[in-house]
């Protein structure tokens, strides 16, 4: 029985790895660089199979530029068994070869990745393919509660910080 509250993927990263693996299969292992013209203009209403998932994930990437699309395919694209996932520094080196007119810096690659992943996450949440944002509160031994990336002081420490 289908659970309406269950999402298709646990995270956007997992969905992107699925997307690029399926893309490789559809192109018989000869997939070229992802371009915006390949992405669907309409989102599917309900993703019931792998092709629907592929189209919905592609729809989430429709507003990204060519460098962001390339970076996502570089980082989340398929690798063979026994090969580690590509890192931002690997992507920076590959970007200098792919776009010789651009002088990529590691920080720039990280910012492009963060922006692109945020766009995809918003789209996937809108479609209900990944869970909504969950914030965990963690209390440490000094009486602080960390919520997401921010730290909140509790008790007497809060009065001191004032």
C-alpha positions in Angstrom: 0.0 0.0 0.0 1.3 3.5 -0.9 2.0 5.8 2.0 1.1 9.4 1.1 3.5 10.9 3.7 6.5 8.9 2.5 8.9 10.7 0.2 10.7 9.3 -2.8 14.2 10.1 -1.7 15.9 10.8 1.7 17.9 13.8 0.5 18.5 16.0 -2.6 22.0 14.4 -2.9 20.4 11.0 -3.2 17.9 12.2 -5.8 20.7 13.8 -7.9 22.8 10.6 -7.8 19.7 8.8 -9.0 19.1 11.4 -11.8 22.6 11.2 -13.2 22.8 7.4 -13.0 19.5 7.1 -14.9 20.7 9.7 -17.4 23.8 7.6 -18.0 21.6 4.6 -18.7 19.3 6.5 -21.0 22.3 7.8 -23.0 23.9 4.3 -23.1 26.9 5.4 -21.1 27.8 8.3 -23.5 26.1 11.1 -21.6 27.4 14.5 -22.5 27.4 17.6 -20.4 23.9 18.4 -19.1 22.4 21.5 -20.7 19.3 23.5 -19.8 17.5 22.5 -23.1 17.3 18.9 -22.0 15.4 19.7 -18.8 11.6 19.4 -18.8 9.5 22.6 -18.6 6.6 21.1 -16.7 6.7 19.1 -13.5 5.0 15.8 -13.3 2.0 15.8 -10.9 2.8 12.5 -9.2 6.0 10.5 -9.6 5.0 6.8 -9.9 8.1 5.3 -11.6 11.7 6.0 -12.4 11.0 8.0 -15.6 8.6 10.3 -13.6 11.3 10.7 -10.9 13.8 11.6 -13.6 11.6 14.2 -15.1 10.7 15.8 -11.8 14.3 16.0 -10.7 15.2 17.6 -14.0 12.3 20.1 -13.6 13.9 21.1 -10.3 17.1 22.1 -12.1 15.4 24.2 -14.8 16.5 27.6 -13.4 20.2 26.8 -13.1 22.9 28.1 -15.4 25.2 25.9 -17.5 28.1 26.0 -14.9 25.8 25.0 -12.1 24.4 22.1 -14.2 27.8 21.0 -15.1 29.0 21.1 -11.5 26.1 19.0 -10.3 26.7 16.4 -13.0 30.4 16.5 -12.1 29.8 15.9 -8.4 26.8 13.6 -8.5 27.4 11.9 -11.8 28.0 8.2 -11.8 31.4 6.7 -10.9 32.5 3.1 -11.3 32.7 0.7 -8.4 35.7 1.2 -6.2 36.1 4.8 -7.2 35.5 7.5 -4.6 33.0 10.2 -5.1 34.4 13.4 -6.7 35.2 16.2 -4.4 34.9 20.0 -4.9 38.7 20.2 -5.5 38.3 17.5 -8.2 35.5 19.5 -9.7 37.6 22.7 -9.7 40.3 21.0 -11.6 37.8 19.5 -14.1 36.2 22.9 -14.4 39.4 24.5 -15.5 39.6 22.0 -18.3 35.9 22.3 -19.2 35.7 26.1 -19.1 39.3 27.3 -19.9 38.1 30.9 -19.9 37.1 30.7 -16.2 39.6 30.7 -13.4 37.8 28.6 -10.8 38.6 29.0 -7.2 37.7 26.4 -4.6 35.5 28.8 -2.7 33.6 29.8 -5.9 33.0 26.1 -6.7 31.7 25.6 -3.2 29.3 28.6 -3.5 28.0 27.5 -6.9 27.4 24.0 -5.4 25.6 25.3 -2.4 23.4 27.6 -4.5 22.6 24.8 -7.0 21.8 22.3 -4.3 19.6 24.8 -2.6 17.6 25.3 -5.8 17.2 21.6 -6.3 16.2 21.0 -2.6 13.5 23.7 -2.8 12.1 22.1 -6.0 12.1 18.6 -4.5 10.4 19.8 -1.3 7.8 21.6 -3.4 7.1 18.3 -5.3 7.2 16.3 -2.0 10.0 14.1 -3.2 12.2 14.7 -0.2 11.2 15.3 3.4 10.6 18.8 4.7 13.4 20.5 6.5 13.8 19.0 10.0 15.6 21.0 12.7 17.3 19.1 15.5 18.0 20.7 18.8 21.2 19.4 20.5 22.1 20.4 24.1 25.7 20.4 24.9 27.3 20.3 28.4 27.6 24.1 28.6 23.9 24.7 28.5 23.7 25.8 24.9 21.1 24.5 22.4 22.2 24.3 18.8 19.3 24.5 16.4 20.4 24.1 12.8 23.5 26.4 12.4 22.7 28.8 15.2 23.4 28.4 18.9 21.0 29.6 21.6 22.1 30.2 25.1 20.0 28.9 27.9 19.6 29.8 31.6 22.2 32.0 33.4 24.4 32.1 30.2 21.6 33.8 28.3 21.4 36.5 31.0 25.2 37.0 30.8 25.1 37.4 27.0 22.2 39.7 27.3 
